[in-house]
Amino acid sequence: MIMETSTEYLAKVEEDTKKPSKPLDAGVLDMPQEFLKKHWDSNDYHKTNHKLYSANDDTDLIDAQERKSSNSSEKLYLAPEVLKTSANKSIFFDALQKWEGIVVSVNSTSFVSRLKDLTNKGTDEEVILPYDKIDAEDISLIKPGAIFYLAVGYKIKNKTKHKASLIRFRRIVDWSEDEVIDAYLKGAEKLRAVSPNQSSKNAG
Amino acid sequence: MNKKLIKEHLLSIVLVGDFNPKIFQPEWFYKIGLIREDEASNPIDLISHAEIMSFNLGWIKVEINRQKFTVYTEQSAYFDLARDFTIGTFKILKHTPIKMLGINNHIHVGIYDKQSWNSFADKVAPDSLLKKGLPKGELEQLTIKEERSNPKGYTRLTVQPSLTHFPGAYFDINNHFEIDQNSKELGCKEIISILENNWKETEDKTLNILSNIWDNK
C-alpha cells in the first residue's frame, strides 16, 4: 500500500490532534447514543496518540516503508499497516461493562435484542442493532434466540487506547438428540410437580 | 471494589483427564463451528505435536497436552466466550474421560503507594500476630482453602505481593471441581454440566472474595 511521506503524515497527525474529541473513534460500533451515554463516563475518554516509529523501535514490523524526511537526512519508518503476526495479537479489549444479549426479532437491516447487564446486575434493556455493525462472520448467527456478548470499554492497540464496543455471538454446538430428550424429560418432570393432573392428561 | 484497580485479570479454565492433543487443530474447531474461519486459518504461535497442541486466537489461548485441556484469556470481555468454547468442544467430544475442572482467576491489583500496601498486608497478616516471632517479617504468601461437598472440590485463595505491579497485590483464586470417585460417568457430561451450572456462582464468589478482602483493608 502507498503510504504518505513523513511530512505529510506528521501534518495529518498535527491536524488530527487539533480536532475536537469525538465520543466514538473510528472502528467503533455505532451503538445508540443514548445507550452509550448512559454507560460511558465521558471523562474516561483518552485521545488517540499517533506515533511515528523510529528504526530503533523493537516493534514487530514488516513492510514498513522507509521514507526520507524532506528536511533532514534522518531515516524515518512509518507505522506499518500490517504486523507480522495476526493483528489480533496486538489488540487488547479492556471491558468496563458487559452484557449478555439475546436476539428477540430480526428484520432486513437490523435486529432487536434484549440485554442483560452482567456487570452491574441492572434491569434488562432492549436495543436495536444494525447488521452492518456486526462482524461479517457472525451475520449468519443472527436469528431469534441467538446469544451474543456486548462489552464497552477500551480497545488498546500499540499502547494506544480507543473507546470501543465489542459484539461477539456465542458459537455453541446445536443440541444433541440426547440433550433434547433430557430437556423434554426434565420439562415433563417439572410440569408434573406443578400440575399433576395436567401432565397426566398430556402423557402419551 | 473499584474495578479500575484491577491491572491484570487472567482467567483459565482447566480440564484434567485424558486427551489426544493432535485432534485439537484450529481447523477442527472451525469445522465444528466454534471459531471463525479467519481465526482457524491464521492462528498465532501454533504448536502442533502428538504430545502438545497450543495456539492463540487473539481472544483466547488454547493449550492441550495428554492430561490437561486449558483455555486462557486475559480480556474480561471474552470470559463467557472462553466458557462457551470449552463447553462446545466437549459437547462434541462427550466421551472424553474428564475428572476435574479448575476455574482459575489470576488477578493483579494496583495499590500505588507503599503505605496502602502496608495497610493491606497488615489486614491479611496482622503485625500484632507476627511481630513477636518475626519482627522484620513481611507478607510473602498467604493461602486459604475452603472445601466444598456439592459439587465436590474446593476454593483456594492465595495472596502475594504482585511481581508485575509494585506496589500491588496478586490474588490467585482457584475454584476446583471434581466428579465423585464412585461416579459411573465414563465421559465428560458430568464435569461439563458442573462448568455450565457453576459458572456464574464461581464468578460472583471470586469477585466477592476480592471485594471483601480489599474493601475491608
Interface residues (C-beta under 8 A of the other chain):
Chain A: T85 S86 N88 K89 I91 F92 F93 D94 A95 L96 K98 E100 L118 D135 E137 D138 Y149 A151 G153 L166 R168 R170 R171 I172 V173 S176 E179
Chain B: K3 I32 G33 L34 I35 R36 E37 D38 E39 N42 P43 I44 D45 N56 L57 G58 W59 E74 Q75 S76 A77 Y78 D80 L81 D84 F85 I87 G88 K91 I92 K94
